[in-house]
């Protein structure tokens, strides 16, 4: 059965929507450094008033705050990446969610990548996490919060999804659902990305309290962590909002089109050989994204963030 509907349509275009980059298609100058090299060279945030600039996958952050490596209810992981920076609203959110986790039997949270000290593209990994509003939270329940720096580099999270991507596995617990529910109910949160099997399971178990489910979005690659994305904060007029979830799906997002992620997405239907093909159009240059971006792909204000002390 081929499913259609808002989630199916959104799924087919989701990568493009999430990873939107610049559209000016300026060619790099000979020897020009990539934006990822320029932003990656900074070890500290800029001495500016905190402000989010641009989009989640094409932006930067002024006056970013560092999430302390260790707190009473959290530990930042993979410290060698220096990606535990974000807008102060993000740091505050992570601290309060880590306290919430202790109410559900966890010692706190293991927190993965936020962003670089001044945001921007990275030389590896994420195409998003650029404007200080994204954070990855591990699915691994912490057993202790005194991991050494070396342990934080070697320890791995756990997958909560089966290898065929269709169902949750035995690692998934009610505590996972309770913590993600608490995150989704936080007013600062715009959306949360999880594996499709996780969203389906939550839809089954939510009961009558379901409005928060709309913020939980299915997306490939989110079985070892869940990805929280905050709304544009006050005082950041240059922050570019993502399409509201209300325009992507209705209600809790648990309609039949959610099944697209475990049916047609995993096993695409064969194309109809008799279907008339539309005339070919001249392809537009694909926007650069992630590590391939140059400064021309980012808002002009990001130059000032780089140049600030």
N, C-alpha and C positions, 0 to 999 in steps of 0.2 A: 504494500500500500504506500503510495506516495503522499506524504503529508504536506499540507500547505498551512498558511496561517502566519500570524505575526512572529512567532518564535522561529519557525522554519525560514521565513524570509530574512529575519534578522541574522540567523545563523549563517546563511549563505554569504552575507555581506559583512559579517561581524569583524573579520580581520581587518578589512578596509576601514571600517568605522572606528575601530579601536586604535589602529595604528596610523591614523591620518597624520600626514606630515605636510610640509610646505607644498605649494602648488605653483611656484614661480619657475621651477625647472631651470634655474640659473646653473650654468655649467661651472664646475670648479676651476679656479685659476691654476695654472701650472705650479705645482708644489704647495698648493693650499692645504692646510691641515684640516682634517675632519673635525666637526664640532665635538665629537666624542673625545678626541685627543685633548682639545682645549679645556673642556669641562673636567675631564679625568685628571688633569694636572693639578687641580686645586684640592688641597687637603682640608680647607676650612671654609665655612660659609662666608658670605659677603657681609660687611658691616653696614647693612642697610635695614630699613624698616621691612619687616616680613611682608612679602607680597608674592602671590602666585602669578606667573606670566605665561600665557599661552595655553596650549592643550596638553593633555596627559601624555601624548606621544610626540609633541612638538612644542616644547616649552622649557622653562627654567624656574628657579625659585630664588628670590632675594631674601636675605636675612634668615636663612634656614637654621633650624635648631637641631642639635645632635641628640639622638636618643642615647642616654647613658648606656654603656656596655652591659651593665648589670643594675637591676633595681630590686626592690623587695618582692616583686611579683613578675619579673621578666628577665630574660637574657637575650641580648642581640647576638645573632649567629653570623658566621662567616665574616669576622671582623676585618680580614685582610682586604675585603672589597671596599671598605670605607663607604658603605651604602646605608648607613643608619642615620640619615639626615632627612628632614622634611619640614614642612610648614609647622609652626607651633601648634596649630589645631590638630595636626596628625599626631604629634608627640603626645599631646594631652589625651587624645582618643585612645591611643595604644596603652597608656598608663591606666586609664579607667577600665578598659576591657580586660587588662591583665588582672586587675582586682576582681572583676566579675568572674573570671575563670576560676578563682579560688572558691567561689560559691558553688562550684559544680564538681569538686573533687580533684581539680588540677592544682599543682603547686604554683601555677601562673602560666606564662606563655613563652614559647621560643619564637622569637620574631626574626624573620628573614629580611630580605631586601626592602628598604624604603627607597631612597634615592641618594644621589651624590651630594656633596656639600653645597653645590650651586645648581643641582638638578642637571638638566640637559641629557643628551644621548650618552649611552655608555659604550665602551669598546667591546663589550660582550653581554650576552643575555638579553634583557628586556628592551623592547622598543618603546614601551610606555614607562612609567615611573620617572617621568622627566620634570614634572612641575610641583613636586613636593606633597602630593595628595594620595599617593598609592603606597600600600604596604602588604607584604606577604606574611602570613601567620602560619606557622607549621601545624600540621595535623598531629604531630607527635606530642602527646601529653608529657610535660616535663616531670621527671622523677626527682630532680634536684636542680637548684639554681646556683650552683657553685662550680660550673664547668670551667675548665681552664681554657685559655686561648686556643691551645692545640686541639682540645676536645671539640671546641666549636667549629673547627675546620673539618674534622673527620667524622663527626656524628651525622647521621642521615635521618631525615624525617621518614614517615611511613605513608604508604598509599592506603586510602580508604575505599578503593575501587578495585573490582576484579580486572584481570588482565584483558578480558574481552570488552571492557569499558561499559558493560550493560548494567551492572549491579554494584551495590556496595559490598565490601567484604567484612570479615570479622573484626577488623580494626576500628570500624565505625561504632560509635557509642552514643547513648543519649546525651552525654556531656558535650560532644561535638555539636550536636544540634542546638543545645541550649546556649552555647557560647556564640554560635553563628546567629541564632535568633536575637540574642542581646545586641550583637553588633549591628544587625539590620534595623533594630528598633531605635538605635542611636540617631538623633536628629541630624548629626553632622555627616552621616553616611549617605552616599549617593547610590552605590550598588556594591554587591559582593559577587565575585566570580568563583564558582565551584565546578567540579566535574558534574556532567549531566546526571550520572547515577545518584549523586548526592542530592541534587535538586529533586529528582523523582522521589527519592526516599523521604525527603522532607515534606513533599506534597502529601504523601501517604500518612504521615505521622502528625501533621500540624494540628489536627482537630479543628475547632471553631475559630481559633485565634490564627488568622491567615494573612492579614494585610501586609505584614512584614515580608512575606514570601516574594512579593513583587520585586523587591530589591535584589533578591538572590538570582543570579543569572547563570545559566549553564554555559560552560566554555571548556574546550579541550585543554589538557595540560594542567588542570587544577585539582589533582588527586592527592598530591603530597602537601599542599598548602591551600588556604583560601586567601583570596586577594581582595582586600578592602580598598575602596576608592571613595574619598570624601567629596562633598560638594564644594564648589568654589566658595571660599570664605569671604566674609565682609572685608572691605578695604583692598580688594584685588580686582579692580575693574577690567584689567587686561587678561583675567582668567577666562578661558574659553570653556563653556559648559558642554557636557555631553548631552546627546539627545535624551530627554526625560524618559524614564522607563515606562511612564504612562502612555507614551506614543509608540512603544514597541510591543507591549502586550497589555491586555486588559486583566483586571482583577489580580489574582495571585500568580498568574503565569503558569498555572498548572493544567492548562487545557491539553487536548490531545496532540497539539502540534509540538509539545515538549518531547514526544516520542521520536521526533525526527532525529534527535541526537543519538538515539540508540537503534535507529533503523536506517534511514536513507543516508545519514552522515557516515555511518560505518560501512554501509553496503549500498553505494549509489546505484539507482536503477539505470538500466541500459538505455541509451538514447534511442529514440524512435527513428529508424532509418528512413521512414517515409515522410517525416516532418520536414517541411520546407524550411531551408536555412535562410536567415535574414541576410541581406547584402552586407558584405564586409565593409567596415568603416576603418579609416586610417587610425591605427592605435595611437592614443595619447601617451606621452612619456610617463612612465610609472613614477610616482613621487618617491623620493629617497626616504628611507626610514632608518631608525636606529643608528647603528655605527657608521652608516654611509652618509648621513646628513652633513651638510655644511652649514655655516652660520646663516647663509641666505635662506635656509629652510625654516629658521626659527624667527620668532618676533624680534624686531630690532632692539627692543629693550633688553634682550638677553646679552647684548654686547656690553651694556652698562654693568650687568651683574658680573660678567667676567672681569671687567676692568676695575671694579670696586676693590678696595682693600679688604 
